[in-house]
Amino acid sequence: MDKIIDGKKISSDIKEELKEEVRQLTEKGISVTLAVVQVGNDSASTVYVGNKKKACEYIGIGSLSYELKEETTQEELLSLIKELNERKDVNGILVQLPLPKHIKEDVIIKAISPEKDVDGFHPENVGLLSTGQKGFVSCTPAGVIELLKRSGITISGKECVVIGRSNIVGKPMAALLIREDATVTICHSKTVDLKKVAKRADILVAAIGKPKFINSEFIKEGAVVIDVGIHRLEGKKLCGDVDYDDVFDLVSAITPVPGGVGPMTIAMLMKNCVESAKLKNE
Ligand SMILES: Nc1nc2c(c(=O)[nH]1)N[C@@H](CN(C=O)c1ccc(C(=O)N[C@@H](CCC(=O)O)C(=O)O)cc1)CN2
């Protein structure tokens, strides 16, 4: 097993597999189309949306692009989603987050048809995951599971600690680890003695949103460390929630930032798009 978990390589393997799958679907007359919606011009979102469209193009997934201005109202966005829900030629809808402050994310997420919710954010899909049923799973945590499995890291029976309880990462991450038969603890800002709890982890998932917050004092020797954070430091260098250099000698495996979990988010989105097209044509 490599010590550095290469998300770039693993995501690129997944994209190759999906390319072949889409080729076979096309032969059967099944097309895959993702509608990509961005409201406003947050620079990071523009990069992510651009990378999603590039991935679609590479795999052979059609993409429809909607670049809406910052002042777009919630009603206008809801009306676009209604139109996309009804379109027979669209099987996936993605609304890039964060949305401008005047638009309620939960209202928008709920408006997307669960069958087209390739982000896995709709409460119906979240409910299916937490009750152990089939549905779309949020791409970042799904990507973490895929990284672990494809790196030969056993999850079953392991003590896993997830730091962060967001609806998009922390909570679905915990549900997925439970589904893989891990023993899971979720920590958050009110956790008493975070270092002590984190040090229990065989697999530690950091999704706190604080640059280089996790140092060697949080790590048990030999732990696997998965860093979900992405922060742009002054001078534009990227780092994660984990102080990579400080923990490196202690861990048995670790995801870098960039090149770890980030690229997996897009690969898993592509996987969900292909899945939704297959389900529609069953
Ligand atoms: N509708 C959604 N919005 C957002 C999601 C999401 O899954 N669905 N997740 C994040 C942003 N995100 C995808 O949209 C995302 C973040 C990071 C990466 C990535 O590949 N990161 C690279 C570094 C890229 C860079 O140079 O900035 C890496 O870690 O190697 C992909 C997707 C919030 N919004």
The ligand as a Gaussian input file, in Angstrom:
#p B3LYP/6-31G(d) Opt

LIG

0 1
 N      -23.221000      21.241000      -5.910000
 C      -22.053000      21.069000      -5.250000
 N      -21.402000      22.131000      -4.765000
 C      -20.226000      21.932000      -4.094000
 C      -19.692000      20.623000      -3.935000
 C      -20.423000      19.522000      -4.445000
 O      -20.044000      18.338000      -4.307000
 N      -21.594000      19.795000      -5.109000
 N      -18.438000      20.442000      -3.352000
 C      -17.568000      21.586000      -3.145000
 C      -16.726000      21.997000      -4.326000
 N      -16.369000      20.948000      -5.294000
 C      -17.305000      20.488000      -6.137000
 O      -18.228000      21.127000      -6.492000
 C      -15.007000      20.562000      -5.501000
 C      -13.992000      20.981000      -4.677000
 C      -12.670000      20.655000      -4.961000
 C      -12.348000      19.891000      -6.063000
 C      -10.926000      19.587000      -6.442000
 O      -10.711000      18.848000      -7.370000
 N       -9.956000      20.168000      -5.775000
 C       -8.564000      20.054000      -6.170000
 C       -7.928000      21.426000      -6.132000
 C       -8.569000      22.336000      -7.137000
 C       -8.032000      23.773000      -7.055000
 O       -6.984000      24.030000      -7.623000
 O       -8.718000      24.608000      -6.429000
 C       -7.819000      19.096000      -5.254000
 O       -8.203000      18.980000      -4.069000
 O       -6.883000      18.476000      -5.731000
 C      -13.367000      19.442000      -6.858000
 C      -14.676000      19.780000      -6.585000
 C      -18.402000      22.808000      -2.755000
 N      -19.522000      22.982000      -3.616000

